[in-house]
Amino acid sequence: MIEVAHLTKRYGAQTAVDDVSFRCTPGTVTGFLGPNGAGKSTTMRMICGLTPPTGGHATVAGRPYRQLPNPGREVGILLDASAQHPGRTGRETLTLAAQLLRVPTGRVCELLARVDLPAAAARKRVGDYSLGMRQRLGLAQALLGEPRALILDEPANGLDPEGIFWMRGLLRDFADRGGTVLLSSHLLREVEAVADRLVMIGNGRVVAQGAKDELLSGAGMRVRTLDPAALQAALATAGLATAPADGGALLVDAEAEAVGRAAAAAGVVLLELQPGRARGLEEMFLSLTNGATAPEGTAR
Amino acid sequence: MTVTAPVRDIPAVATASHSPIPLWRLTAVELRKMADTRSGAWLLGVVGLLAVAVVTVLSLTADAPQFDFGGLLGPTVLPAAVLLPVLGVLSVTSEWSQRTTLTTYALVPRRMRVAAAKVLAALALAVLAYAACLAATAAALPFAGGPDPWHLPAAALGKAGLFLVVNVLLGVAFGMLLLNSALAIVLYFVLPIAWSILGEMVTALARPAQWLDLSVTSGLLLEPVMTGRDWARLGTSVAVWIVVPLVLGLIRVSRREVK
C-alpha cells in the first residue's frame, strides 16, 4: 500500500535521508521511529510528494503520490497539526477539505464527533486551539476522505494520556478494518503500544526494521533473582549465555522455560522473569538518540 | 494490544470514486478561502464600507448633481482596487506563512492547478466586487445624478472592470513571486509611491515611468478616453509587473519544497 524504495534526500553536503526503504501493508500499523532530526518528517514529506527526493521513489496505492487523481480519497495525511490557518474555524477547515474531496458536508459533523471536538470548539478559530485540539482536527481532516491509508507525523504530540490512548484505539481499529497506517514518533513507548511493524531510523538511515515481536524478542529473557551469582552459575551450567542488565537483572538468550528450569534446578528464588524485549529496543533507541552507532545483530 | 474504544462507524476501507478534482471546484474553494479567515473577512468588510462611504460622500456633498453612472463608478471602484489585491497577495502567501501548503498540496499535488485556481478565484473576486460596486453606484445615482444620470458607455463599463482585474492580478502576481505576505503587501503599496518620487526627482525616469508605472497606466482605465498609445503603455506595464512576476512565481511555487 505504501512503498518506499531507496529514498534519499540531500541538502547540499548534508544527507537528511539516506537510502530508506520499507513497505507498509494493509491491516498493519507501522511505527516510524527515530530521534528528532533523524529524517522521519523528510521521508514522510517525500512520500507525499511535498519534498522532491534526491534519489529513490515512493508509491502509495501503487502510484507515485503526485499521480493520484484525488489523493485525499486514497490516503489521509497529517504531517503537522499546527500547520493550519489560525484565522479559520475548525469546522471551516474541515468544510474546505470536504468540498475538495467531494464528501457530503454531513461528514464534517460526523468526524468532529469522531475526534471528540465538541460543536463549541469547532466554531472557535484554530488559532485558539491547544496542540491537542489541533491534532484531533488534523486527524479528522485526514479521515475525511474515507482513505485506505493514513500517514501521520507525530500524531500523539500534545495529546494528554487519555487522548493518546484514544488515538491508539482509533488507529488499531483503522488497521483492523484493513487500513494501512504509517505513524512516526520519537517516543518508543508510544509506538510500541500500537504498531505491528517498526522501522527505526537514525541519522537518515534505517537501523532496524521488521515485525515488532521479532525485533523486540532479540533481547531474550530478563530475569532477576535474590542471588545473582548463584543464578548466573546455574545458567552457565545449563549452557545459557547471559548479559548483565540494569537493576541487577540478567538478560538470558533463551526461552522462559529454560531459564525457569535452570533456576529451579539450582534452587534459586526468582523475582522477575519476563521477555527482555522493550529494553533491547530501547537501548538501541537511546544509543541512536545519543548519536552512537546502533548495536549489532539488529535486522536491517 | 487491543483498546476497547467505543467503536463508531467509520469506514476505513471505502470504495469511493477517485476522479480528479475539477478546476471549477478548486476555484470555488480558493474563493471561499479568501473570505473565510478573520483577516479575509475584515478586509472584505472594510472594502465594502469604504465603497459605501465613497458613494455616500460623493452623492451627498456634491454641490449640484453632477455625476453620471460612468463618473461615479470610477471613485466607487477605487477602494476595492486598492484593497482587494491584498486578498490576492494573502491568498498565495498565507498558504506558505501559515504552512497550510502542507494540506493544500497534500490534497491537490498538482501545484499548477492550485495556482490556476488561485488566479481564477482572484478574477472571480474582482468580478463579484465589481458587481457590488455597480449596484452601489446605481443605488446612489438618484441622489448624485447629473442631467443624464444613467449614461454609461460600454467602454467605461468594461474599463472600470478591467481596472479592478488588473489590480487584483497584480496582488496575486506579487504574492506568487515573493511568497511572503509582509514583503508582497509592502511592495505592492510602496512601488507606486517610489515611482512617483523617483519620477519627480530623476528626470530621466519620467519618460519610462509613463510606460512602466502600473499605477499611472492602469489609472488611464478610469479616464474617459484611452488612445492606442495608452493601451500600449498599459500593456507594457502589465507585462512587466504582472505577467513576468506571475511566470517567475509559478516556477518558484512548482519547485519550492513544502515544509
Interface residues (C-beta under 8 A of the other chain):
Chain A: R45 C48 G49 L50 T51 P52 Y65 R66 L68 P69 N70 P71 G72 R73 E74 I77 L79 D80 S82 A83 Q84 H85 P86 G87 R88 E92 L96 A97 Q99 L100 L101 R102 A113 R114 R125 Q141 L143 G145 E146 P147 R148 F165 W166 R168 G169 L170 R172 D173 F174 A175 R177 G178 G179 A193 V194
Chain B: M1 T2 V3 T4 A5 V7 R8 I10 P11 A12 V13 A14 A16 H18 S19 P20 I21 R25 L26 A28 V29 R32 K33 D36 T37 R38 S39 G40 S94 Q98 R99 T100 T101 L102 T103 Y105 A106 L107 V108 P109 R110 R255 E257 V258 K259
